[in-house]
Amino acid sequence: MNKAGFTCEITALATGQNIERLREQVRIFRPKTVFIDSYNNSPSIIREFEDQQIEWNSLETLAIREDIDVLIVASTGLVSLKPVIEALKTGKKVALANKESLVVGGQAVRDALAIGQDLGAELLPIDSEHSAVWQCLWGEEDDAVKELILTASGGAFRDYKLAELADVTPQAALKHPTWMMGQKVTIDSATLFNKGLEAVEARWLFNIPIEKIKILQHKESIVHSMVAFQDGSIKAQLGEPDMRLPIQIAITHPKRAANEPSAPLDLAKHGSLNFSEVNHEMYPALQVALEAGQREDTAMAAVAGADEAAVALFLSGEIPFTDIPKLLRHTLNNHPGTPQPTLDDSLNAEEWGRNFVAISHANQSYTR
Ligand SMILES: NC(=O)c1ccc[n+]([C@@H]2O[C@H](COP(=O)([O-])OP(=O)(O)OC[C@H]3O[C@@H](n4cnc5c(N)ncnc54)[C@H](OP(=O)(O)O)[C@@H]3O)[C@@H](O)[C@H]2O)c1
């Protein structure tokens, strides 16, 4: 036990390409094992990490190692979906920041959780909104909950006029007003598609229908999300926008550590907090995500794949910002959904969505 009230050993670290960051972290945390996706069997890597065991097989093999109790998943895309499923089945506590795994494989993740629950499996949210909802739900009965209220900063263009959006650049879109995040999630915040992904994520995490998830714009990103109860009360979780707190609480749960990882919130300094309804004309991608998320077929997976492709086209300067929601709507309108999908159906639909956007962009069918 340290003065923060908990101890935690980093037994393994995984990276995609950023070997420099891995070096830094290995120097600090001295993990027993490292996984390096893009340097398979490289002799120089074997020499450099001679103090570590290098896991060459797969993230799945890493995720189920016996010396790991808590798996923290903050990768992009779907690379961690199968590792999350395997880790849950073997009874691990999985702290999840990654949205795509739940958006595409939500049912499979919940099935894996059910299989591993007797062995101690737990699925804990790290995404700040879901961590907030989770904390508001502690000690509450399921049937006392009326709705979840996810807050949205409004992203980079919240103060723009609708007519100005057609000309915005990727550089401008990547300037999130309150959070420092990777490129994909920052663009998704600017279109508000991210909030649709979060609603679907909340559906799977908290087992609640999407119709009971409300989105409220809140530009300060201080209230991270809320739960409204049947008796009219609302509970909220507040804090400075800093991911260290949701990460810490997922690790220390069910205890709160006696440690403030970020500056304590000074409400008097903030003065006022603002809330408003989302203007759907400004953010048409949100409506596409919510409609897809309400369907019980593969629509959400297809639209999630379409968004990956559409965001990449915008970042490479091939389409204007305002074409992202058009491509998403075109995908949803044309996707032949598979009902009661298996995990493979959902993964295929995700790929279908990416390909459909590539074809629609090539033949410009979405603009007609
Ligand atoms: N960033 C945030 O504040 C935040 C908050 C809430 C939720 N999220 C969610 O968390 C996820 C990540 O978002 P991000 O913005 O943090 O993305 P990011 O900055 O691009 O980071 C992605 C991470 O995934 C790792 N990765 C990629 N491919 C990998 C592979 N094959 N094996 C192992 N690691 C791999 C990358 O490692 P390398 O750099 O070494 O390639 C990098 O560390 C998304 O689902 C996002 O919606 C993020």
The ligand as a Tripos MOL2 file, in Angstrom:
@<TRIPOS>MOLECULE
LIG
   48    52     1     0     0
SMALL
NO_CHARGES

@<TRIPOS>ATOM
      1 N1         -7.7500   10.0760  -25.9250 N.am      1 LIG1
      2 C1         -8.7420   10.2360  -25.0550 C.2       1 LIG1
      3 O1         -8.7420   11.1440  -24.2050 O.2       1 LIG1
      4 C2         -9.9200    9.2630  -25.0630 C.ar      1 LIG1
      5 C3        -10.9250    9.4350  -24.1130 C.ar      1 LIG1
      6 C4        -11.9640    8.5240  -24.0830 C.ar      1 LIG1
      7 C5        -12.0200    7.4730  -24.9840 C.ar      1 LIG1
      8 N2        -11.0600    7.3550  -25.9200 N.ar      1 LIG1
      9 C6        -11.1390    6.2110  -26.8560 C.3       1 LIG1
     10 O2         -9.9200    5.4890  -26.7180 O.3       1 LIG1
     11 C7         -9.5420    4.9530  -27.9940 C.3       1 LIG1
     12 C8         -8.1640    5.4910  -28.3570 C.3       1 LIG1
     13 O3         -8.2820    6.8700  -28.6710 O.3       1 LIG1
     14 P1         -7.0400    7.8800  -28.6230 P.3       1 LIG1
     15 O4         -7.5800    9.1920  -28.9780 O.co2     1 LIG1
     16 O5         -6.3350    7.7540  -27.3260 O.co2     1 LIG1
     17 O6         -6.1740    7.2980  -29.8210 O.3       1 LIG1
     18 P2         -4.6170    7.4600  -30.1120 P.3       1 LIG1
     19 O7         -4.0720    8.6790  -29.4500 O.co2     1 LIG1
     20 O8         -4.4900    7.3060  -31.5820 O.co2     1 LIG1
     21 O9         -3.9660    6.2020  -29.3650 O.3       1 LIG1
     22 C9         -4.2220    4.9040  -29.8120 C.3       1 LIG1
     23 C10        -3.3320    3.9300  -29.0800 C.3       1 LIG1
     24 O10        -3.5930    2.6250  -29.5960 O.3       1 LIG1
     25 C11        -2.3440    1.9560  -29.7540 C.3       1 LIG1
     26 N3         -2.4240    0.9230  -30.7780 N.ar      1 LIG1
     27 C12        -2.8330    1.0600  -32.0600 C.ar      1 LIG1
     28 N4         -2.7210   -0.1300  -32.7090 N.ar      1 LIG1
     29 C13        -2.2350   -1.0150  -31.8070 C.ar      1 LIG1
     30 C14        -1.8960   -2.3970  -31.8750 C.ar      1 LIG1
     31 N5         -2.0490   -3.0910  -33.0030 N.pl3     1 LIG1
     32 N6         -1.4120   -2.9990  -30.7730 N.ar      1 LIG1
     33 C15        -1.2500   -2.2890  -29.6290 C.ar      1 LIG1
     34 N7         -1.5510   -0.9790  -29.4920 N.ar      1 LIG1
     35 C16        -2.0430   -0.3460  -30.5760 C.ar      1 LIG1
     36 C17        -1.4220    3.0750  -30.2100 C.3       1 LIG1
     37 O11        -0.0860    2.6940  -30.0300 O.3       1 LIG1
     38 P3          1.0660    3.3070  -30.9960 P.3       1 LIG1
     39 O12         0.9750    4.7740  -30.8390 O.co2     1 LIG1
     40 O13         2.2890    2.6760  -30.4550 O.co2     1 LIG1
     41 O14         0.7470    2.8520  -32.3980 O.co2     1 LIG1
     42 C18        -1.8510    4.2030  -29.2650 C.3       1 LIG1
     43 O15        -1.2350    4.0850  -28.0100 O.3       1 LIG1
     44 C19       -10.6420    5.3390  -28.9580 C.3       1 LIG1
     45 O16       -11.5990    4.3170  -29.0150 O.3       1 LIG1
     46 C20       -11.2400    6.5870  -28.3280 C.3       1 LIG1
     47 O17       -12.5730    6.8100  -28.7180 O.3       1 LIG1
     48 C21        -9.9930    8.2070  -25.9650 C.ar      1 LIG1
@<TRIPOS>BOND
     1     1     2 1
     2     2     3 2
     3     2     4 1
     4     4     5 ar
     5     4    48 ar
     6     5     6 ar
     7     6     7 ar
     8     7     8 ar
     9     8     9 1
    10     8    48 ar
    11     9    10 1
    12     9    46 1
    13    10    11 1
    14    11    12 1
    15    11    44 1
    16    12    13 1
    17    13    14 1
    18    14    15 2
    19    14    16 1
    20    14    17 1
    21    17    18 1
    22    18    19 2
    23    18    20 1
    24    18    21 1
    25    21    22 1
    26    22    23 1
    27    23    24 1
    28    23    42 1
    29    24    25 1
    30    25    26 1
    31    25    36 1
    32    26    27 ar
    33    26    35 ar
    34    27    28 ar
    35    28    29 ar
    36    29    30 ar
    37    29    35 ar
    38    30    31 1
    39    30    32 ar
    40    32    33 ar
    41    33    34 ar
    42    34    35 ar
    43    36    37 1
    44    36    42 1
    45    37    38 1
    46    38    39 2
    47    38    40 1
    48    38    41 1
    49    42    43 1
    50    44    45 1
    51    44    46 1
    52    46    47 1
@<TRIPOS>SUBSTRUCTURE
     1 LIG1         1 GROUP 0 **** ****
